Amino acid sequence: MNTPIPILEKAAIQSLTLRSAAVIAIAAAADRLGVVLPDGAAQEIANSLVDLVVTLGLIGIAIGRTRARAPIV
């Protein structure tokens, strides 16, 4: 069974506050640019951007750890 994760043990990336702030920022930017987004589009864009940032961060960490263990040339 799935047991709920206590709030203190949740990762920041799972935070609804973080995702909500991203959705609001995207919707505000689209409104300012005069772009009309379909229902739910801002949420999908925000989720994609959060996933992209996390993925790029993990790639950066992996590259940094690999370079740290390689001999200095």
Backbone as CSV, one residue per row, in Angstrom:
resi,resn,N_x,N_y,N_z,CA_x,CA_y,CA_z,C_x,C_y,C_z
1,MET,0.828,-1.189,0.000,0.000,0.000,0.000,0.866,1.243,0.000
2,ASN,0.362,2.277,-0.619,1.071,3.554,-0.619,0.758,4.306,0.657
3,THR,1.803,4.612,1.407,1.608,5.407,2.606,2.030,6.825,2.309
4,PRO,1.324,7.796,2.824,1.679,9.190,2.545,3.055,9.520,3.123
5,ILE,3.792,10.337,2.395,5.117,10.763,2.837,4.944,11.952,3.773
6,PRO,5.565,11.887,4.955,5.473,13.054,5.843,6.036,14.299,5.160
7,ILE,5.464,15.441,5.460,5.839,16.684,4.801,7.329,16.969,4.944
8,LEU,7.922,16.673,6.089,9.335,16.973,6.297,10.242,16.097,5.451
9,GLU,9.743,14.968,4.950,10.555,14.060,4.164,10.357,14.243,2.659
10,LYS,9.509,15.144,2.243,9.272,15.384,0.822,10.426,16.171,0.223
11,ALA,10.757,15.830,-0.986,11.789,16.595,-1.696,11.206,17.941,-2.105
12,ALA,12.066,18.936,-2.230,11.608,20.276,-2.607,10.950,20.266,-3.975
13,ILE,11.405,19.367,-4.853,10.878,19.319,-6.206,9.420,18.839,-6.217
14,GLN,9.010,18.116,-5.168,7.634,17.634,-5.082,6.710,18.669,-4.448
15,SER,7.264,19.792,-4.072,6.500,20.821,-3.400,5.460,21.425,-4.336
16,LEU,4.242,21.441,-3.884,3.181,22.064,-4.681,3.366,23.572,-4.732
17,THR,3.998,24.131,-3.716,4.245,25.566,-3.703,5.205,25.951,-4.824
18,LEU,6.264,25.156,-5.002,7.233,25.419,-6.062,6.577,25.313,-7.434
19,ARG,5.817,24.258,-7.642,5.151,24.069,-8.932,4.085,25.138,-9.157
20,SER,3.368,25.510,-8.120,2.344,26.554,-8.252,2.974,27.891,-8.603
21,ALA,4.124,28.197,-7.996,4.813,29.448,-8.310,5.260,29.447,-9.769
22,ALA,5.732,28.305,-10.258,6.145,28.213,-11.664,4.944,28.394,-12.589
23,VAL,3.823,27.804,-12.242,2.603,27.939,-13.060,2.160,29.397,-13.104
24,ILE,2.177,30.059,-11.961,1.768,31.462,-11.904,2.710,32.323,-12.740
25,ALA,4.014,32.068,-12.635,4.994,32.850,-13.406,4.795,32.655,-14.907
26,ILE,4.550,31.423,-15.331,4.341,31.146,-16.756,3.051,31.795,-17.252
27,ALA,1.995,31.682,-16.459,0.719,32.293,-16.852,0.840,33.812,-16.919
28,ALA,1.559,34.407,-15.972,1.728,35.865,-15.980,2.560,36.307,-17.179
29,ALA,3.622,35.558,-17.488,4.460,35.897,-18.646,3.669,35.771,-19.947
30,ALA,2.880,34.711,-20.062,2.069,34.517,-21.265,1.048,35.647,-21.408
31,ASP,0.439,36.033,-20.289,-0.539,37.119,-20.322,0.119,38.429,-20.732
32,ARG,1.299,38.676,-20.206,2.006,39.913,-20.539,2.413,39.958,-22.014
33,LEU,2.731,38.782,-22.567,3.094,38.711,-23.988,1.870,38.645,-24.899
34,GLY,0.690,38.544,-24.300,-0.532,38.489,-25.090,-0.837,37.108,-25.639
35,VAL,-0.215,36.086,-25.074,-0.443,34.708,-25.520,-1.556,34.100,-24.679
36,VAL,-2.542,33.508,-25.347,-3.631,32.842,-24.646,-3.311,31.354,-24.585
37,LEU,-3.116,30.866,-23.374,-2.799,29.448,-23.186,-4.065,28.641,-22.974
38,PRO,-4.147,27.443,-23.545,-5.294,26.576,-23.272,-5.297,26.147,-21.809
39,ASP,-6.440,25.674,-21.342,-6.548,25.213,-19.957,-5.522,24.122,-19.681
40,GLY,-4.784,24.275,-18.598,-3.809,23.269,-18.189,-2.456,23.387,-18.866
41,ALA,-2.324,24.264,-19.845,-1.054,24.385,-20.567,0.045,24.945,-19.665
42,ALA,-0.295,25.929,-18.837,0.709,26.513,-17.942,1.229,25.462,-16.966
43,GLN,0.351,24.583,-16.507,0.771,23.518,-15.590,1.698,22.534,-16.286
44,GLU,1.373,22.163,-17.499,2.223,21.230,-18.247,3.586,21.842,-18.538
45,ILE,3.598,23.114,-18.910,4.864,23.796,-19.181,5.693,23.875,-17.904
46,ALA,5.059,24.218,-16.798,5.774,24.312,-15.519,6.356,22.962,-15.124
47,ASN,5.572,21.899,-15.264,6.075,20.565,-14.927,7.250,20.181,-15.812
48,SER,7.162,20.509,-17.088,8.260,20.204,-18.006,9.511,20.989,-17.655
49,LEU,9.348,22.262,-17.319,10.503,23.080,-16.948,11.152,22.593,-15.661
50,VAL,10.349,22.219,-14.683,10.898,21.696,-13.429,11.658,20.403,-13.699
51,ASP,11.090,19.526,-14.511,11.776,18.278,-14.861,13.079,18.553,-15.608
52,LEU,13.065,19.539,-16.513,14.264,19.896,-17.263,15.359,20.418,-16.337
53,VAL,15.000,21.277,-15.418,15.980,21.835,-14.483,16.573,20.729,-13.609
54,VAL,15.741,19.827,-13.136,16.239,18.721,-12.312,17.171,17.826,-13.119
55,THR,16.787,17.496,-14.336,17.618,16.639,-15.183,18.963,17.294,-15.480
56,LEU,18.946,18.567,-15.846,20.198,19.271,-16.123,21.067,19.371,-14.874
57,GLY,20.447,19.546,-13.734,21.201,19.584,-12.476,21.867,18.253,-12.185
58,LEU,21.140,17.153,-12.402,21.718,15.836,-12.174,22.849,15.546,-13.156
59,ILE,22.687,15.992,-14.394,23.766,15.819,-15.383,24.996,16.617,-14.943
60,GLY,24.781,17.826,-14.482,25.888,18.657,-14.007,26.608,18.025,-12.830
61,ILE,25.849,17.451,-11.922,26.460,16.767,-10.773,27.276,15.575,-11.243
62,ALA,26.724,14.798,-12.165,27.440,13.625,-12.671,28.739,14.031,-13.365
63,ILE,28.690,15.079,-14.157,29.902,15.550,-14.852,30.926,16.057,-13.843
64,GLY,30.474,16.811,-12.865,31.377,17.331,-11.844,32.045,16.236,-11.048
65,ARG,31.277,15.213,-10.689,31.863,14.098,-9.922,32.850,13.328,-10.773
66,THR,32.558,13.143,-12.056,33.462,12.429,-12.947,34.761,13.212,-13.127
67,ARG,34.658,14.512,-13.310,35.868,15.341,-13.499,36.680,15.385,-12.226
68,ALA,36.029,15.362,-11.077,36.749,15.421,-9.805,37.573,14.152,-9.581
69,ARG,37.143,13.042,-10.139,37.853,11.770,-9.944,38.870,11.503,-11.033
70,ALA,38.835,12.257,-12.117,39.770,12.062,-13.215,41.093,12.770,-12.895
71,PRO,42.179,12.289,-13.485,43.461,12.969,-13.231,43.473,14.368,-13.833
72,ILE,44.150,15.277,-13.167,44.249,16.648,-13.655,45.298,16.674,-14.752
73,VAL,44.916,17.191,-15.901,45.823,17.198,-17.066,46.460,18.547,-17.221
